[in-house]
């Protein structure tokens, strides 16, 4: 018998979340962001599920873009960090990719390339996040260089919001953009911008985390936004035992029972992608009830407190680590992280099944 842990990917929920994005996008087209193996959900699986509804896909991995084309995906593909070496540009040309250009050096390499076909270009502008993007004084010359090269099929302006999910919002970056961008089509909104700041719609939006059923906002749940969980990580209890007051649980005896307790052992650990730093009390769903972790997360197992369950459970009972009935955002918050990290950290040894 195989180990009972698995991840279920609900493709109907994925399509539902895309429909929510479409509703908020207005007239803008949608780049579905599928970087990092579609946030751990499976690049080709997600692309196939959205192929009939999304306008394009966005990622950073060239091998992923090539895999999408090999799988028959014909929509536009946006490379969010562009090319890393000029030697990659022939593959961009062969696959018909849209490249981001975020620096003068990238622009110079692009303009020096001898490509047989023109490529669509997204010119990334630094409006205050200070990661990638052209600074205001660089924009006119770089844009002119690209347009004069006659290698760009089109030029779209893009930026990325630093605090669309927080108190600063986007107006300060929108003001910066207005002072440096000039005319042209735009791609601005991430999930938070799309859901909360409709002035960021532009011509193309770039939803990511919302497609996978998590909220970009710490104070607003995914359910409140109408989103459904796509990934459910579930396993089973493989042992149940009673312990007396004063007995300890797990490595280092990090948890000490203060009363008689019933402890369940779940076949899931940090080698499966569960966060090792999850503290005592982090929630796990058993028999529809939240039970808290006790003791340290180990490589293959976690222990949970079953004491207050209204009914007895035994080995073989399903335990949901996150997903349906237990939002990944809630688990992530308990572990001091974000759902993005939970999804992207799903280990290769965890079997994945598709539903719907």
Helices and strands as residue ranges (DSSP letters): E 6-10, H 11-25, E 29-33, H 35-39, H 43-50, E 56-59, H 62-70, E 76-79, G 86-88, H 89-95, E 98-101, H 104-112, E 119-124, H 136-149, E 152-158, H 171-178, E 186-187, H 191-196, G 198-200, E 204-205, G 209-212, G 223-225, E 231-243, E 248-249, G 251-253, E 255-256, E 261-266, G 270-272, E 283-286, E 289-294, E 302-305, E 318-322, H 328-334, H 339-344, E 351-355
